[in-house]
Amino acid sequence: MVRILHCDDSTAFRALIRAELEGDDDLEIVAEAANVDAALDAAGRSRPDVVLLDLLDTDRDLVSELGAVAPGVRIVVLSGHPREYGERRRGGADAYVEKDAPIDELRATVLRVVGG
């Protein structure tokens, strides 16, 4: 089971992804966060395998910070920005998925980044 932390400032979008993945045999959302500080705290406490990370409006290098509090964590940027913009902003993240992509694409990406 792949343990996921979902960080997005939209409560509705976090609820949508949780509902889409509910009952999935391979993926489980173990924590959620609405901002950078909550994401870092949740990553340290829940030790996820993957963080689904919205491109929050921040100048911080959240990918590096997450790696420091949860060594080995994989980062999938999940953003509403166009792919070209998101690819430039994703930093050291392992993958990029647009928010409007089908849930099967998100699922396949998460499984790919953990080697599953």
Rosetta blueprint (number, residue, H / E / L):
1 M L
2 V E
3 R E
4 I E
5 L E
6 H E
7 C E
8 D L
9 D L
10 S L
11 T H
12 A H
13 F H
14 R H
15 A H
16 L H
17 I H
18 R H
19 A H
20 E H
21 L H
22 E L
23 G L
24 D L
25 D L
26 D L
27 L E
28 E E
29 I E
30 V E
31 A E
32 E E
33 A E
34 A L
35 N L
36 V H
37 D H
38 A H
39 A H
40 L H
41 D H
42 A H
43 A H
44 G H
45 R H
46 S H
47 R L
48 P L
49 D L
50 V E
51 V E
52 L E
53 L E
54 D L
55 L L
56 L L
57 D L
58 T L
59 D L
60 R L
61 D L
62 L H
63 V H
64 S H
65 E H
66 L H
67 G H
68 A H
69 V H
70 A L
71 P L
72 G L
73 V L
74 R E
75 I E
76 V E
77 V E
78 L E
79 S E
80 G L
81 H L
82 P L
83 R H
84 E H
85 Y H
86 G H
87 E H
88 R H
89 R H
90 R L
91 G L
92 G L
93 A L
94 D L
95 A E
96 Y E
97 V E
98 E E
99 K L
100 D L
101 A L
102 P L
103 I H
104 D H
105 E H
106 L H
107 R H
108 A H
109 T H
110 V H
111 L H
112 R H
113 V H
114 V L
115 G L
116 G L
